[in-house]
Amino acid sequence: METIPSVTIEDLIDRYDALLLDAYGVLVNKEGALPGAVELIAKLNGLGKPYYLVSNTAAHLSEQAAARYRSFGLDLAPERILTAGLLIKPYFAAQGYQGLRCAVLGPEDSFRYVEGAGARPVSPFEDFDLVLIGDQVGFPFLEGVDAVLSRLIEKLDGGAVVPLVLPNPDLIFPKAAGFGITSGTVALIIETALRQRYPERAEVAFVRLGKPQAGLFEAAIRHAGTRNAVMIGDQVDTDIRGAAGVGLDSALVAGGVAGVQLAGEIKPTYRLESLAPRSGWSGKPRA
Ligand SMILES: [Mg+2]
C-alpha cells in the first residue's frame, strides 16, 4: 500500500528554506553526474538557495570532492560539501585521541582527515593505538584487513582497549552498473571476525560517526542557519532515518540504493521521482 506522497523538486524548493543533498545515488555515481543534477545545482546557485551536500565520505577532502564534482559539471563550492570525514576532528578531540597512532584503512585523503584531527595516521601494517576505516579502497584490501585484524587480536588478547572508528557506515553504493561495497561492510567483516573471539566484549565494535547519526545533520543545520530543511537521499537507513532522528523532513529519490522496497518503520516524508522539474527549469516544456 502506497502512502508516501510524491513531490517535485520545485515543491521542495518552495516549501523549505534549505536543501540537504546526499551525493552518491542522488547527485552522482562513481562515473559522473546523475540525470538532472547539473541543472539542479545551477538552478540553486542561481536562486541563491541555501543547500549543502551531506555526504558520508571520509575518502575525499571537501576540496577534492568539489574538484571531482566540478569535473562532472557540478558547480559546487567546497564549503557546501559536508563530509563524515569532517566529524573525525571533533570526535577525536572529545575522546582525547590527539597524538595517538591511528591505523588508517583508506586513501590519502583519509590520512589527511586523521592528521587534521591531530592524530598520527599510520598504515595498516604499522603498530597503532586506534583504527579508522576511511574507505574500502586506497590500501591492499585483504592484506590490510588481515594485518589490522591480527594486531587487534594481539592487543585485545593482552587486555588493551583499542578504539575503532568508522566515519562512513554505508554498506553499499551504486555504480554505473550494479553496486559496490563500502567502508561499513569492511567494518562488519572485522567486527564479525572479532565477535568470534570476543563474544562477551560488546565494546569491541566500531563507533559510527556519519549518517544516520545526528552529527552531519546538525552540522548542516548550523551551516544553513535553519531547521526548515529537507534531506534528499537515496538510502532509508542513513539519509531518511538520520533526518527523522533530528526532526527533519526527507525525500527519497527513485533509482538509488533503496530501490522500491520501503518495508521498515522508517518512512520518508516524500518520494521524489526526479531531480528535474516537470517542464524544465525555464518553465518551457522539455524537448
Ligand atoms: Mg547515497
Boltz pocket constraint, residues with backbone or C-beta under 6 A from the ligand:
constraints:
  - pocket:
      binder: B
      contacts: [[A, 22], [A, 23], [A, 24], [A, 25], [A, 26], [A, 233], [A, 234], [A, 235], [A, 256]]
      max_distance: 6.0
